[in-house]
Amino acid sequence: MTGSRPDGLTREVSAQLVLQADAPAEVVLQVAAAGLEGADGEEELTVTRDGTAVAAASLAVAGGGRAHLLRLPAGQVTVGYRATVRGPVPQPEQNEADQFVFLRPSRYAESDRLAAVARSEFAGIDAGAELLAAVSSWVGTQLTYVPGSSRPTDGAVETLLQRQGVCRDYAHLVIALLRALDVPARLAAVYAPGLDPMDFHAVAEALIGGQWNVVDATLLAPRASLLRIATGRDAADTAFLSAYGGTVRLDSVEVTAVTAGQLPDEDVTALVSIS
């Protein structure tokens, strides 16, 4: 069964970050919605220090996303991003290498170490909608969602041992299990209308029948409402903030994501793509 695309859905998203740089530093942001050049929408990014604008260079990154490079002076910097998107957004272009790149173990999705678990738990289930639903359900029942329970260095193996985590931990475990079952899988950072409490969100995507489909074992937001920010092998590729050459502290972050009208219905048995 294939889920309907939210062709008439309007999404409004924003992110506000307050940073404190102890010394000049380079910062890479990934907060902008991906694929807007092929969609009906508008956006605005502002970066200021003491009321003075700071330049932000836009960089194309793998998976159809955009990063912004900031060369920050010392002091407090405020970042504001907002976007309105009407209707669907094109998915990142696929290439033949995807099915191999996203089968490999990665920093946070150690599929090679979870191969025995995957084969034991999901033996006999064909690679399709049934398998995605089974993996999502299994991860959702094995883990407890506990904010602050995991460390930035924890991967899928540690998450399974601890039996708790947050959205990125759920996604990493799903990805690792699917890769161990020879299903290409990747991580998407998204804006997620309906998420409570609101924050940046992370979900897994699995390549089935030539289409990337969302697997979100947290069940915290309807998949048809998601708006892509970044795509990669795991959280190492999709972090919303990375700093180099100096110490940068994140003092506060506020994220909003809403839809005009009601949220889309969620059918956990359907194949749904981020659009």
TAVENZI-V845685 format. One record per residue. N is the residue number from 1. RES is the residue in one letter. PHI is phi in degrees with one decimal (none if undefined). OMEGA is omega in radians with two decimals (999 if undefined). D_FIRST is the distance of its C-alpha to the first C-alpha in whole Angstrom. Layout:
n = <N & N>
res = <RES & RES>
phi = <PHI & PHI>
omega = <OMEGA & OMEGA>
d_first = <D_FIRST & D_FIRST>
//
This chain:
n = <1 & 2 & 3 & 4 & 5 & 6 & 7 & 8 & 9 & 10 & 11 & 12 & 13 & 14 & 15 & 16 & 17 & 18 & 19 & 20 & 21 & 22 & 23 & 24 & 25 & 26 & 27 & 28 & 29 & 30 & 31 & 32 & 33 & 34 & 35 & 36 & 37 & 38 & 39 & 40 & 41 & 42 & 43 & 44 & 45 & 46 & 47 & 48 & 49 & 50 & 51 & 52 & 53 & 54 & 55 & 56 & 57 & 58 & 59 & 60 & 61 & 62 & 63 & 64 & 65 & 66 & 67 & 68 & 69 & 70 & 71 & 72 & 73 & 74 & 75 & 76 & 77 & 78 & 79 & 80 & 81 & 82 & 83 & 84 & 85 & 86 & 87 & 88 & 89 & 90 & 91 & 92 & 93 & 94 & 95 & 96 & 97 & 98 & 99 & 100 & 101 & 102 & 103 & 104 & 105 & 106 & 107 & 108 & 109 & 110 & 111 & 112 & 113 & 114 & 115 & 116 & 117 & 118 & 119 & 120 & 121 & 122 & 123 & 124 & 125 & 126 & 127 & 128 & 129 & 130 & 131 & 132 & 133 & 134 & 135 & 136 & 137 & 138 & 139 & 140 & 141 & 142 & 143 & 144 & 145 & 146 & 147 & 148 & 149 & 150 & 151 & 152 & 153 & 154 & 155 & 156 & 157 & 158 & 159 & 160 & 161 & 162 & 163 & 164 & 165 & 166 & 167 & 168 & 169 & 170 & 171 & 172 & 173 & 174 & 175 & 176 & 177 & 178 & 179 & 180 & 181 & 182 & 183 & 184 & 185 & 186 & 187 & 188 & 189 & 190 & 191 & 192 & 193 & 194 & 195 & 196 & 197 & 198 & 199 & 200 & 201 & 202 & 203 & 204 & 205 & 206 & 207 & 208 & 209 & 210 & 211 & 212 & 213 & 214 & 215 & 216 & 217 & 218 & 219 & 220 & 221 & 222 & 223 & 224 & 225 & 226 & 227 & 228 & 229 & 230 & 231 & 232 & 233 & 234 & 235 & 236 & 237 & 238 & 239 & 240 & 241 & 242 & 243 & 244 & 245 & 246 & 247 & 248 & 249 & 250 & 251 & 252 & 253 & 254 & 255 & 256 & 257 & 258 & 259 & 260 & 261 & 262 & 263 & 264 & 265 & 266 & 267 & 268 & 269 & 270 & 271 & 272 & 273 & 274 & 275>
res = <M & T & G & S & R & P & D & G & L & T & R & E & V & S & A & Q & L & V & L & Q & A & D & A & P & A & E & V & V & L & Q & V & A & A & A & G & L & E & G & A & D & G & E & E & E & L & T & V & T & R & D & G & T & A & V & A & A & A & S & L & A & V & A & G & G & G & R & A & H & L & L & R & L & P & A & G & Q & V & T & V & G & Y & R & A & T & V & R & G & P & V & P & Q & P & E & Q & N & E & A & D & Q & F & V & F & L & R & P & S & R & Y & A & E & S & D & R & L & A & A & V & A & R & S & E & F & A & G & I & D & A & G & A & E & L & L & A & A & V & S & S & W & V & G & T & Q & L & T & Y & V & P & G & S & S & R & P & T & D & G & A & V & E & T & L & L & Q & R & Q & G & V & C & R & D & Y & A & H & L & V & I & A & L & L & R & A & L & D & V & P & A & R & L & A & A & V & Y & A & P & G & L & D & P & M & D & F & H & A & V & A & E & A & L & I & G & G & Q & W & N & V & V & D & A & T & L & L & A & P & R & A & S & L & L & R & I & A & T & G & R & D & A & A & D & T & A & F & L & S & A & Y & G & G & T & V & R & L & D & S & V & E & V & T & A & V & T & A & G & Q & L & P & D & E & D & V & T & A & L & V & S & I & S>
phi = <none & -111.0 & -73.6 & -75.4 & -86.0 & -81.8 & -60.1 & -100.9 & -82.7 & -106.6 & -120.4 & -120.0 & -131.7 & -157.3 & -145.1 & -125.1 & -125.3 & -116.0 & -115.3 & -124.2 & -97.6 & -75.2 & -154.7 & -52.4 & -152.9 & -100.8 & -124.0 & -110.9 & -102.7 & -129.1 & -126.2 & -81.1 & -62.9 & -83.6 & 77.9 & -67.9 & -64.2 & -110.5 & -128.8 & -93.3 & -178.1 & -142.6 & -150.7 & -149.5 & -121.4 & -126.2 & -133.0 & -135.4 & -129.4 & 53.5 & 81.8 & -101.9 & -66.4 & -111.5 & -67.1 & -128.8 & -89.9 & -83.7 & -126.8 & -74.8 & -125.7 & -58.3 & 85.7 & 80.9 & -90.0 & -134.2 & -106.8 & -123.6 & -96.1 & -116.1 & -104.4 & -93.1 & -78.5 & -64.8 & 126.4 & -89.6 & -125.4 & -113.1 & -113.5 & -128.9 & -133.9 & -145.2 & -151.2 & -119.9 & -127.1 & -109.1 & 82.0 & -75.8 & -118.7 & -58.5 & -73.3 & -57.0 & -63.3 & -92.8 & -137.5 & -62.9 & -72.3 & -55.2 & -68.3 & -99.6 & -58.1 & -91.9 & -101.5 & -79.2 & -60.5 & -137.7 & -50.0 & -109.5 & -128.1 & -83.3 & -63.1 & -65.0 & -82.3 & -112.0 & -61.3 & -65.3 & -61.5 & -61.6 & -65.5 & -70.8 & -78.5 & -124.2 & -60.8 & 85.1 & -97.5 & -68.9 & -74.8 & -167.9 & -58.2 & -64.3 & -68.0 & -61.0 & -64.9 & -67.0 & -65.4 & -60.5 & -65.3 & -63.5 & -62.4 & -63.3 & -88.1 & -79.9 & -110.9 & -114.6 & -78.5 & -132.3 & -56.2 & 79.0 & -83.5 & -114.9 & -98.9 & -59.1 & -92.1 & -73.3 & -109.5 & -62.4 & -63.8 & -63.4 & -61.3 & -65.9 & -66.5 & -81.1 & 62.2 & -159.3 & 168.3 & -120.0 & -56.4 & -65.3 & -68.8 & -58.6 & -63.6 & -62.8 & -67.7 & -59.2 & -60.3 & -62.0 & -65.7 & -65.5 & -61.3 & -64.5 & -99.9 & 66.2 & -109.8 & -57.6 & -144.7 & -146.3 & -109.9 & -122.9 & -88.5 & -141.9 & -86.4 & -132.3 & -55.3 & 97.1 & -67.5 & -146.3 & -73.5 & -71.9 & -169.3 & -63.0 & -127.3 & -129.1 & -135.6 & -92.0 & -128.3 & -123.0 & -90.1 & -129.3 & 59.7 & 79.1 & -129.1 & -83.1 & -119.0 & -77.1 & -125.3 & -125.6 & -70.8 & -75.8 & 56.1 & -90.4 & -152.2 & -64.8 & -64.7 & -70.6 & -93.3 & -66.0 & -124.3 & -68.9 & -109.0 & -143.9 & -135.5 & -170.1 & -66.0 & -165.2 & -64.8 & -63.0 & -94.3 & -123.9 & -57.8 & -77.9 & -147.8 & -134.7 & -123.2 & -137.9 & 83.2 & -173.6 & -89.5 & -125.7 & -102.8 & -90.5 & -80.0 & -160.0 & -145.1 & -133.8 & -121.9 & -130.5 & -155.8 & -136.0 & -116.5 & -78.2 & 85.5 & -73.9 & -68.3 & -61.7 & -68.6 & -114.8 & -118.8 & -65.9 & -89.3 & -87.1 & -86.5 & -128.8 & -107.2 & -70.5 & -143.8>
omega = <-3.11 & 3.14 & 3.12 & 3.09 & -3.07 & -3.03 & -3.11 & -3.03 & 3.03 & -3.13 & 3.06 & -3.06 & 3.08 & 3.05 & 3.10 & -3.12 & 3.01 & -3.07 & 3.05 & 3.12 & 3.13 & 3.12 & 3.09 & -3.08 & 2.99 & -3.13 & 3.05 & 3.11 & 2.93 & -3.14 & -3.08 & 3.10 & -3.12 & 2.98 & -3.08 & 3.14 & 3.11 & -3.07 & 3.07 & -3.12 & 3.07 & -3.09 & 3.09 & 3.06 & 3.08 & 3.09 & -3.10 & 2.99 & -3.11 & 3.10 & 3.14 & -3.10 & 3.05 & -3.10 & 3.09 & -3.14 & -3.13 & -3.11 & 3.03 & 3.13 & -3.12 & 3.11 & 3.07 & -3.12 & 3.09 & 3.01 & 3.06 & -3.14 & 3.12 & 3.00 & -2.94 & 2.91 & 3.05 & 3.11 & -3.11 & -3.11 & 3.12 & 3.12 & 3.06 & 3.09 & 3.04 & 3.11 & 2.98 & -3.09 & -3.12 & 3.13 & -3.01 & 3.05 & -3.13 & 3.04 & 3.04 & 3.12 & 3.09 & 2.95 & -3.04 & -3.12 & -3.09 & -3.05 & 3.08 & -3.14 & -3.05 & 2.93 & -3.06 & 2.98 & 3.10 & -2.99 & -3.06 & -3.13 & -3.01 & -3.05 & 3.13 & -3.12 & -3.12 & -3.09 & -3.11 & 3.10 & -3.10 & -3.12 & -3.13 & -3.04 & -3.00 & 3.12 & 3.05 & 3.13 & -3.12 & -3.13 & 3.14 & -3.12 & -3.13 & 3.14 & 3.13 & 3.12 & -3.12 & 3.13 & 3.13 & -3.13 & -3.12 & 3.13 & -3.14 & 3.13 & -3.14 & -3.04 & 2.99 & -3.12 & -3.09 & 3.13 & 3.11 & -3.05 & -3.08 & 3.12 & 3.12 & -3.11 & -3.09 & 3.05 & -3.05 & -3.12 & 3.13 & 3.11 & 3.14 & 3.12 & -3.10 & 3.10 & 3.09 & 3.13 & 3.09 & -2.95 & -3.12 & 3.12 & 3.06 & -3.10 & 3.14 & 3.13 & 3.07 & -3.12 & -3.11 & -3.14 & -3.13 & 3.11 & 3.11 & 3.11 & 3.10 & 3.02 & 3.11 & -3.10 & -3.10 & -3.14 & 3.04 & 2.96 & -2.97 & 2.77 & -2.98 & 3.03 & -3.09 & 3.14 & -3.14 & 0.03 & -3.07 & 3.13 & 2.87 & -3.07 & 3.10 & 3.12 & 3.02 & 2.98 & -3.13 & -3.13 & -3.13 & 3.09 & 3.12 & -3.11 & 3.06 & -3.08 & -3.07 & 2.96 & -3.13 & -3.07 & 3.10 & -3.09 & -3.05 & -3.13 & 3.10 & -3.04 & -3.10 & 3.14 & -2.98 & 3.07 & -3.03 & 2.97 & -3.07 & -3.09 & 3.12 & -3.13 & 3.11 & -3.05 & 3.10 & -3.13 & -2.92 & -3.12 & -3.12 & -3.14 & 3.04 & -3.10 & -3.10 & 3.03 & 3.14 & -3.13 & 3.12 & -3.13 & 3.05 & -3.09 & 3.12 & 3.06 & 3.11 & -3.09 & 3.01 & 3.07 & -3.11 & 3.04 & 3.00 & -3.08 & -3.07 & 3.02 & 3.07 & 3.03 & 3.11 & 3.04 & -3.02 & 3.13 & -3.07 & 2.97 & -3.07 & 3.11 & 3.04 & -3.13 & 999>
d_first = <0 & 4 & 7 & 10 & 13 & 16 & 18 & 21 & 21 & 24 & 25 & 28 & 29 & 33 & 34 & 38 & 40 & 43 & 45 & 48 & 49 & 52 & 53 & 52 & 49 & 46 & 42 & 39 & 37 & 33 & 32 & 31 & 28 & 26 & 26 & 28 & 30 & 27 & 26 & 28 & 29 & 33 & 34 & 37 & 38 & 42 & 44 & 47 & 50 & 53 & 52 & 52 & 49 & 48 & 46 & 43 & 42 & 38 & 37 & 34 & 32 & 29 & 26 & 27 & 28 & 32 & 35 & 38 & 41 & 44 & 47 & 49 & 52 & 53 & 52 & 50 & 47 & 44 & 41 & 39 & 36 & 34 & 31 & 30 & 26 & 25 & 22 & 20 & 21 & 21 & 20 & 22 & 23 & 22 & 25 & 25 & 27 & 24 & 22 & 26 & 27 & 24 & 24 & 28 & 29 & 30 & 33 & 30 & 28 & 30 & 27 & 30 & 32 & 29 & 28 & 29 & 27 & 24 & 25 & 26 & 23 & 20 & 22 & 20 & 16 & 15 & 14 & 10 & 8 & 10 & 13 & 12 & 12 & 15 & 17 & 16 & 17 & 20 & 22 & 21 & 23 & 26 & 27 & 28 & 28 & 32 & 33 & 36 & 35 & 35 & 37 & 36 & 37 & 34 & 32 & 29 & 31 & 33 & 31 & 30 & 33 & 34 & 31 & 30 & 30 & 28 & 25 & 26 & 27 & 24 & 22 & 25 & 24 & 21 & 21 & 24 & 22 & 19 & 22 & 24 & 21 & 21 & 18 & 20 & 20 & 22 & 23 & 22 & 25 & 24 & 25 & 23 & 23 & 23 & 25 & 28 & 30 & 29 & 30 & 28 & 25 & 24 & 20 & 19 & 17 & 15 & 15 & 12 & 12 & 15 & 13 & 14 & 12 & 14 & 14 & 17 & 18 & 21 & 18 & 21 & 20 & 16 & 15 & 14 & 18 & 19 & 22 & 23 & 26 & 26 & 25 & 26 & 27 & 27 & 29 & 32 & 31 & 29 & 32 & 33 & 37 & 39 & 43 & 45 & 49 & 50 & 49 & 46 & 45 & 42 & 44 & 41 & 38 & 36 & 32 & 31 & 27 & 27 & 25 & 26 & 25 & 23 & 20 & 16 & 15 & 13 & 10 & 10 & 7 & 5 & 6 & 9 & 12 & 16 & 17>
//
